Amino acid sequence: FLMLDSVPRFDEASAARLAHERFGIDGVIHPLFSERDQNFRVQPRRTGHGAVLKIANAREARAILEAQHAALDHLARRTGLTPRVLGTTDGERLIPVTAPDGREHLAWAISWLRGRPLAEVHRPSPALLTSLGRAVAEVDTAFIGFDHPAVHRPFIWNLSGARPVVDERRALVTDPSLGAVIDAVCRAFDLHTAPVLPSLARAVIHGDLNDYNVLVECSDAPDSALAVCGIVDFGDMVESYAVADLAIAVAYALLDAPDPLAVAASVVAAFHAERPLIADE
C-alpha cells in the first residue's frame, strides 16, 4: 500500500539540477520528509521564499497528481492557506524524470509556504486551537464546487471505508489489551456512528490534516504559535464524508493533551462557527 518499493531515489545534487534546469529554480536544497514520494525545499540563495520540488512515487497515478493540481488551482482562488502549482521553464506543470536507478517518475513544483508544523507546538494555546478549527472550515468551504474523477477511488485512509479495513486487519493485533480497546471502539462505532453515516454530506476533502500538514505562524518565543497560516500535502485527497477533515484534524490535535475533550471542543466550536455542523456530524 505505501508503495515503498517504488519511492524515488534522487540525491540532493540531482534534485538541485532538476529544479534549476527544468523549473528555473535555483537555491539550496533541503530534503523534506515524505512517506512514499520525495520532496525538496529549494531555498533561494538571495531573496524570495523559494519552492518545493515534488517527485512522485513511480506507482503514483498521473490522474491523482493532476487532481491535486486542479484542487490547488481551485483553492488558490478561494483561500490563501494553500500553495500554488509552479510551471517549468517550458510552461508544463508535470514532467517525467528518470531517477538514478532508472525508474521513471513524475515531478512538479509548488510555492513554499512560510511557517512551521503544528506538530512542533507542544502545548497549543486556546487561540491556536480556535485558529485550527477556522482554517479547516475555510479549506473545506473553499473545496465546495470542486470535483475530479481521480478522487473517487478506493483508498485505505478514506474514513468512509474504515470499518471493513479494521475488520480485515484485526487478527494482526496480538496484544490483548490493545485488541480489547480496538474491539470496544468498534462496538461503539457500530452502535453510535454507523447508523448516522448515510445522513452525512459528502465532498472532496484534504484527507490528511495531521499536525505536520498544518503550518503555523510563530514568533521567536517557544510554543508561541499565533495562528494557522498554511495547509499542505494534498496527496491523500479523496471524496468522503465532508466532516472527515475536521475529525482527522481533531484526532491529531488532541494527542498527548492533558484534557483531550477540551481540545476537541475548541477545534469543533471554531469550525462550527465558520461552517455549521448538522447534529449527526
TORKOL-4160 file (C-alpha; in steps of 0.2 Angstrom, whole numbers, padded with zeros to 4 digits, m for minus):
281
<pt num="1" X="0000" Y="0000" Z="0000"/>
<pt num="2" X="0013" Y="0013" Z="0004"/>
<pt num="3" X="0022" Y="0009" Z="m0012"/>
<pt num="4" X="0039" Y="0009" Z="m0003"/>
<pt num="5" X="0047" Y="m0002" Z="m0017"/>
<pt num="6" X="0045" Y="0012" Z="m0029"/>
<pt num="7" X="0050" Y="0028" Z="m0019"/>
<pt num="8" X="0061" Y="0040" Z="m0029"/>
<pt num="9" X="0079" Y="0039" Z="m0025"/>
<pt num="10" X="0086" Y="0056" Z="m0031"/>
<pt num="11" X="0101" Y="0063" Z="m0021"/>
<pt num="12" X="0102" Y="0082" Z="m0017"/>
<pt num="13" X="0113" Y="0086" Z="m0032"/>
<pt num="14" X="0101" Y="0078" Z="m0044"/>
<pt num="15" X="0086" Y="0087" Z="m0036"/>
<pt num="16" X="0095" Y="0103" Z="m0037"/>
<pt num="17" X="0099" Y="0101" Z="m0055"/>
<pt num="18" X="0082" Y="0096" Z="m0059"/>
<pt num="19" X="0074" Y="0111" Z="m0050"/>
<pt num="20" X="0086" Y="0123" Z="m0059"/>
<pt num="21" X="0086" Y="0115" Z="m0077"/>
<pt num="22" X="0068" Y="0111" Z="m0078"/>
<pt num="23" X="0059" Y="0123" Z="m0066"/>
<pt num="24" X="0071" Y="0138" Z="m0067"/>
<pt num="25" X="0073" Y="0137" Z="m0048"/>
<pt num="26" X="0090" Y="0140" Z="m0041"/>
<pt num="27" X="0094" Y="0138" Z="m0022"/>
<pt num="28" X="0100" Y="0127" Z="m0008"/>
<pt num="29" X="0092" Y="0110" Z="m0007"/>
<pt num="30" X="0084" Y="0104" Z="0009"/>
<pt num="31" X="0076" Y="0086" Z="0009"/>
<pt num="32" X="0059" Y="0086" Z="0017"/>
<pt num="33" X="0050" Y="0070" Z="0025"/>
<pt num="34" X="0038" Y="0061" Z="0013"/>
<pt num="35" X="0031" Y="0044" Z="0016"/>
<pt num="36" X="0030" Y="0037" Z="m0002"/>
<pt num="37" X="0037" Y="0052" Z="m0013"/>
<pt num="38" X="0052" Y="0064" Z="m0012"/>
<pt num="39" X="0050" Y="0082" Z="m0008"/>
<pt num="40" X="0064" Y="0095" Z="m0008"/>
<pt num="41" X="0064" Y="0113" Z="m0002"/>
<pt num="42" X="0073" Y="0124" Z="m0014"/>
<pt num="43" X="0078" Y="0139" Z="m0003"/>
<pt num="44" X="0084" Y="0154" Z="m0013"/>
<pt num="45" X="0102" Y="0160" Z="m0011"/>
<pt num="46" X="0097" Y="0178" Z="m0010"/>
<pt num="47" X="0079" Y="0183" Z="m0010"/>
<pt num="48" X="0062" Y="0175" Z="m0011"/>
<pt num="49" X="0053" Y="0161" Z="m0002"/>
<pt num="50" X="0058" Y="0148" Z="m0014"/>
<pt num="51" X="0048" Y="0132" Z="m0019"/>
<pt num="52" X="0046" Y="0114" Z="m0015"/>
<pt num="53" X="0051" Y="0101" Z="m0029"/>
<pt num="54" X="0040" Y="0086" Z="m0028"/>
<pt num="55" X="0045" Y="0069" Z="m0036"/>
<pt num="56" X="0031" Y="0057" Z="m0036"/>
<pt num="57" X="0032" Y="0038" Z="m0032"/>
<pt num="58" X="0034" Y="0028" Z="m0048"/>
<pt num="59" X="0017" Y="0019" Z="m0045"/>
<pt num="60" X="0008" Y="0035" Z="m0042"/>
<pt num="61" X="m0006" Y="0038" Z="m0055"/>
<pt num="62" X="m0004" Y="0053" Z="m0066"/>
<pt num="63" X="m0023" Y="0057" Z="m0063"/>
<pt num="64" X="m0020" Y="0059" Z="m0045"/>
<pt num="65" X="m0007" Y="0072" Z="m0047"/>
<pt num="66" X="m0017" Y="0081" Z="m0060"/>
<pt num="67" X="m0032" Y="0081" Z="m0047"/>
<pt num="68" X="m0020" Y="0089" Z="m0035"/>
<pt num="69" X="m0016" Y="0102" Z="m0047"/>
<pt num="70" X="m0034" Y="0106" Z="m0051"/>
<pt num="71" X="m0038" Y="0106" Z="m0032"/>
<pt num="72" X="m0024" Y="0118" Z="m0028"/>
<pt num="73" X="m0029" Y="0130" Z="m0043"/>
<pt num="74" X="m0047" Y="0129" Z="m0036"/>
<pt num="75" X="m0042" Y="0133" Z="m0018"/>
<pt num="76" X="m0030" Y="0147" Z="m0023"/>
<pt num="77" X="m0044" Y="0157" Z="m0029"/>
<pt num="78" X="m0054" Y="0155" Z="m0013"/>
<pt num="79" X="m0041" Y="0154" Z="0001"/>
<pt num="80" X="m0023" Y="0160" Z="0005"/>
<pt num="81" X="m0019" Y="0144" Z="0015"/>
<pt num="82" X="m0013" Y="0133" Z="0001"/>
<pt num="83" X="0002" Y="0133" Z="m0010"/>
<pt num="84" X="0002" Y="0137" Z="m0029"/>
<pt num="85" X="0007" Y="0125" Z="m0043"/>
<pt num="86" X="0023" Y="0131" Z="m0052"/>
<pt num="87" X="0027" Y="0128" Z="m0070"/>
<pt num="88" X="0043" Y="0123" Z="m0079"/>
<pt num="89" X="0053" Y="0134" Z="m0090"/>
<pt num="90" X="0043" Y="0127" Z="m0104"/>
<pt num="91" X="0026" Y="0130" Z="m0096"/>
<pt num="92" X="0022" Y="0112" Z="m0091"/>
<pt num="93" X="0017" Y="0108" Z="m0074"/>
<pt num="94" X="0020" Y="0089" Z="m0073"/>
<pt num="95" X="0035" Y="0081" Z="m0081"/>
<pt num="96" X="0043" Y="0064" Z="m0082"/>
<pt num="97" X="0060" Y="0062" Z="m0075"/>
<pt num="98" X="0072" Y="0047" Z="m0073"/>
<pt num="99" X="0080" Y="0043" Z="m0057"/>
<pt num="100" X="0097" Y="0036" Z="m0055"/>
<pt num="101" X="0090" Y="0019" Z="m0053"/>
<pt num="102" X="0082" Y="0020" Z="m0070"/>
<pt num="103" X="0064" Y="0022" Z="m0064"/>
<pt num="104" X="0053" Y="0035" Z="m0072"/>
<pt num="105" X="0044" Y="0047" Z="m0060"/>
<pt num="106" X="0033" Y="0062" Z="m0062"/>
<pt num="107" X="0040" Y="0079" Z="m0055"/>
<pt num="108" X="0031" Y="0095" Z="m0051"/>
<pt num="109" X="0034" Y="0110" Z="m0040"/>
<pt num="110" X="0024" Y="0121" Z="m0029"/>
<pt num="111" X="0027" Y="0138" Z="m0020"/>
<pt num="112" X="0035" Y="0137" Z="m0002"/>
<pt num="113" X="0023" Y="0142" Z="0012"/>
<pt num="114" X="0031" Y="0150" Z="0027"/>
<pt num="115" X="0028" Y="0143" Z="0045"/>
<pt num="116" X="0032" Y="0128" Z="0055"/>
<pt num="117" X="0022" Y="0112" Z="0058"/>
<pt num="118" X="0009" Y="0112" Z="0071"/>
<pt num="119" X="0017" Y="0096" Z="0077"/>
<pt num="120" X="0032" Y="0106" Z="0084"/>
<pt num="121" X="0020" Y="0116" Z="0096"/>
<pt num="122" X="0019" Y="0105" Z="0111"/>
<pt num="123" X="0005" Y="0114" Z="0120"/>
<pt num="124" X="m0006" Y="0124" Z="0108"/>
<pt num="125" X="m0015" Y="0138" Z="0115"/>
<pt num="126" X="m0034" Y="0140" Z="0115"/>
<pt num="127" X="m0032" Y="0154" Z="0102"/>
<pt num="128" X="m0022" Y="0142" Z="0091"/>
<pt num="129" X="m0034" Y="0128" Z="0093"/>
<pt num="130" X="m0048" Y="0141" Z="0088"/>
<pt num="131" X="m0037" Y="0146" Z="0073"/>
<pt num="132" X="m0035" Y="0127" Z="0068"/>
<pt num="133" X="m0054" Y="0125" Z="0068"/>
<pt num="134" X="m0057" Y="0140" Z="0057"/>
<pt num="135" X="m0043" Y="0135" Z="0045"/>
<pt num="136" X="m0051" Y="0118" Z="0042"/>
<pt num="137" X="m0068" Y="0126" Z="0040"/>
<pt num="138" X="m0060" Y="0138" Z="0027"/>
<pt num="139" X="m0052" Y="0125" Z="0017"/>
<pt num="140" X="m0067" Y="0114" Z="0017"/>
<pt num="141" X="m0078" Y="0128" Z="0012"/>
<pt num="142" X="m0066" Y="0133" Z="m0002"/>
<pt num="143" X="m0067" Y="0115" Z="m0008"/>
<pt num="144" X="m0086" Y="0117" Z="m0012"/>
<pt num="145" X="m0089" Y="0115" Z="m0030"/>
<pt num="146" X="m0073" Y="0105" Z="m0034"/>
<pt num="147" X="m0073" Y="0088" Z="m0040"/>
<pt num="148" X="m0062" Y="0077" Z="m0051"/>
<pt num="149" X="m0064" Y="0059" Z="m0056"/>
<pt num="150" X="m0047" Y="0053" Z="m0049"/>
<pt num="151" X="m0053" Y="0057" Z="m0031"/>
<pt num="152" X="m0067" Y="0044" Z="m0032"/>
<pt num="153" X="m0055" Y="0030" Z="m0028"/>
<pt num="154" X="m0053" Y="0015" Z="m0016"/>
<pt num="155" X="m0041" Y="0022" Z="m0003"/>
<pt num="156" X="m0036" Y="0014" Z="0013"/>
<pt num="157" X="m0036" Y="0031" Z="0023"/>
<pt num="158" X="m0053" Y="0036" Z="0017"/>
<pt num="159" X="m0063" Y="0036" Z="0034"/>
<pt num="160" X="m0079" Y="0032" Z="0024"/>
<pt num="161" X="m0072" Y="0014" Z="0022"/>
<pt num="162" X="m0063" Y="0012" Z="0038"/>
<pt num="163" X="m0073" Y="m0001" Z="0047"/>
<pt num="164" X="m0070" Y="m0015" Z="0034"/>
<pt num="165" X="m0052" Y="m0011" Z="0034"/>
<pt num="166" X="m0051" Y="m0013" Z="0053"/>
<pt num="167" X="m0060" Y="m0030" Z="0052"/>
<pt num="168" X="m0048" Y="m0036" Z="0039"/>
<pt num="169" X="m0033" Y="m0032" Z="0050"/>
<pt num="170" X="m0039" Y="m0035" Z="0067"/>
<pt num="171" X="m0031" Y="m0053" Z="0068"/>
<pt num="172" X="m0014" Y="m0045" Z="0066"/>
<pt num="173" X="m0015" Y="m0036" Z="0083"/>
<pt num="174" X="m0010" Y="m0049" Z="0095"/>
<pt num="175" X="m0008" Y="m0038" Z="0111"/>
<pt num="176" X="m0023" Y="m0042" Z="0122"/>
<pt num="177" X="m0025" Y="m0025" Z="0130"/>
<pt num="178" X="m0024" Y="m0016" Z="0113"/>
<pt num="179" X="m0035" Y="m0028" Z="0105"/>
<pt num="180" X="m0048" Y="m0025" Z="0119"/>
<pt num="181" X="m0048" Y="m0006" Z="0115"/>
<pt num="182" X="m0050" Y="m0009" Z="0097"/>
<pt num="183" X="m0065" Y="m0020" Z="0100"/>
<pt num="184" X="m0073" Y="m0008" Z="0111"/>
<pt num="185" X="m0071" Y="0006" Z="0099"/>
<pt num="186" X="m0078" Y="m0004" Z="0085"/>
<pt num="187" X="m0093" Y="m0009" Z="0096"/>
<pt num="188" X="m0096" Y="0010" Z="0100"/>
<pt num="189" X="m0094" Y="0014" Z="0081"/>
<pt num="190" X="m0107" Y="0001" Z="0076"/>
<pt num="191" X="m0119" Y="0007" Z="0089"/>
<pt num="192" X="m0117" Y="0026" Z="0088"/>
<pt num="193" X="m0109" Y="0031" Z="0072"/>
<pt num="194" X="m0114" Y="0018" Z="0059"/>
<pt num="195" X="m0132" Y="0022" Z="0060"/>
<pt num="196" X="m0130" Y="0041" Z="0056"/>
<pt num="197" X="m0117" Y="0039" Z="0042"/>
<pt num="198" X="m0130" Y="0038" Z="0027"/>
<pt num="199" X="m0136" Y="0056" Z="0033"/>
<pt num="200" X="m0119" Y="0064" Z="0031"/>
<pt num="201" X="m0114" Y="0076" Z="0017"/>
<pt num="202" X="m0100" Y="0070" Z="0006"/>
<pt num="203" X="m0087" Y="0081" Z="m0003"/>
<pt num="204" X="m0069" Y="0081" Z="m0009"/>
<pt num="205" X="m0058" Y="0083" Z="0007"/>
<pt num="206" X="m0040" Y="0086" Z="0010"/>
<pt num="207" X="m0040" Y="0069" Z="0019"/>
<pt num="208" X="m0024" Y="0070" Z="0029"/>
<pt num="209" X="m0024" Y="0085" Z="0041"/>
<pt num="210" X="m0011" Y="0079" Z="0053"/>
<pt num="211" X="m0001" Y="0091" Z="0063"/>
<pt num="212" X="0014" Y="0090" Z="0050"/>
<pt num="213" X="0002" Y="0096" Z="0036"/>
<pt num="214" X="m0004" Y="0111" Z="0046"/>
<pt num="215" X="0008" Y="0126" Z="0046"/>
<pt num="216" X="0008" Y="0139" Z="0060"/>
<pt num="217" X="0014" Y="0157" Z="0061"/>
<pt num="218" X="0026" Y="0159" Z="0076"/>
<pt num="219" X="0036" Y="0172" Z="0085"/>
<pt num="220" X="0053" Y="0169" Z="0092"/>
<pt num="221" X="0047" Y="0163" Z="0109"/>
<pt num="222" X="0045" Y="0144" Z="0112"/>
<pt num="223" X="0027" Y="0137" Z="0109"/>
<pt num="224" X="0021" Y="0154" Z="0104"/>
<pt num="225" X="0012" Y="0150" Z="0088"/>
<pt num="226" X="0000" Y="0163" Z="0084"/>
<pt num="227" X="m0012" Y="0156" Z="0070"/>
<pt num="228" X="m0013" Y="0143" Z="0057"/>
<pt num="229" X="m0005" Y="0150" Z="0041"/>
<pt num="230" X="m0005" Y="0135" Z="0029"/>
<pt num="231" X="m0011" Y="0118" Z="0024"/>
<pt num="232" X="0000" Y="0107" Z="0013"/>
<pt num="233" X="0001" Y="0090" Z="0006"/>
<pt num="234" X="m0015" Y="0085" Z="m0004"/>
<pt num="235" X="m0009" Y="0068" Z="m0009"/>
<pt num="236" X="m0022" Y="0059" Z="0001"/>
<pt num="237" X="m0036" Y="0070" Z="m0006"/>
<pt num="238" X="m0052" Y="0059" Z="m0008"/>
<pt num="239" X="m0071" Y="0060" Z="m0009"/>
<pt num="240" X="m0078" Y="0056" Z="0008"/>
<pt num="241" X="m0088" Y="0062" Z="0022"/>
<pt num="242" X="m0087" Y="0081" Z="0022"/>
<pt num="243" X="m0084" Y="0081" Z="0041"/>
<pt num="244" X="m0069" Y="0069" Z="0040"/>
<pt num="245" X="m0057" Y="0083" Z="0038"/>
<pt num="246" X="m0062" Y="0090" Z="0055"/>
<pt num="247" X="m0062" Y="0073" Z="0063"/>
<pt num="248" X="m0044" Y="0070" Z="0057"/>
<pt num="249" X="m0038" Y="0087" Z="0062"/>
<pt num="250" X="m0046" Y="0084" Z="0080"/>
<pt num="251" X="m0038" Y="0067" Z="0081"/>
<pt num="252" X="m0020" Y="0074" Z="0079"/>
<pt num="253" X="m0023" Y="0090" Z="0089"/>
<pt num="254" X="m0028" Y="0080" Z="0105"/>
<pt num="255" X="m0013" Y="0069" Z="0105"/>
<pt num="256" X="m0005" Y="0070" Z="0122"/>
<pt num="257" X="m0016" Y="0084" Z="0128"/>
<pt num="258" X="m0020" Y="0084" Z="0146"/>
<pt num="259" X="m0038" Y="0087" Z="0143"/>
<pt num="260" X="m0042" Y="0080" Z="0125"/>
<pt num="261" X="m0060" Y="0083" Z="0126"/>
<pt num="262" X="m0057" Y="0102" Z="0129"/>
<pt num="263" X="m0045" Y="0102" Z="0114"/>
<pt num="264" X="m0058" Y="0094" Z="0103"/>
<pt num="265" X="m0072" Y="0105" Z="0109"/>
<pt num="266" X="m0061" Y="0121" Z="0105"/>
<pt num="267" X="m0057" Y="0115" Z="0087"/>
<pt num="268" X="m0075" Y="0109" Z="0084"/>
<pt num="269" X="m0083" Y="0125" Z="0090"/>
<pt num="270" X="m0072" Y="0136" Z="0079"/>
<pt num="271" X="m0076" Y="0125" Z="0064"/>
<pt num="272" X="m0094" Y="0126" Z="0068"/>
<pt num="273" X="m0094" Y="0145" Z="0069"/>
<pt num="274" X="m0087" Y="0145" Z="0051"/>
<pt num="275" X="m0096" Y="0130" Z="0043"/>
<pt num="276" X="m0111" Y="0125" Z="0054"/>
<pt num="277" X="m0112" Y="0106" Z="0058"/>
<pt num="278" X="m0128" Y="0096" Z="0057"/>
<pt num="279" X="m0132" Y="0086" Z="0073"/>
<pt num="280" X="m0127" Y="0069" Z="0065"/>
<pt num="281" X="m0110" Y="0077" Z="0060"/>
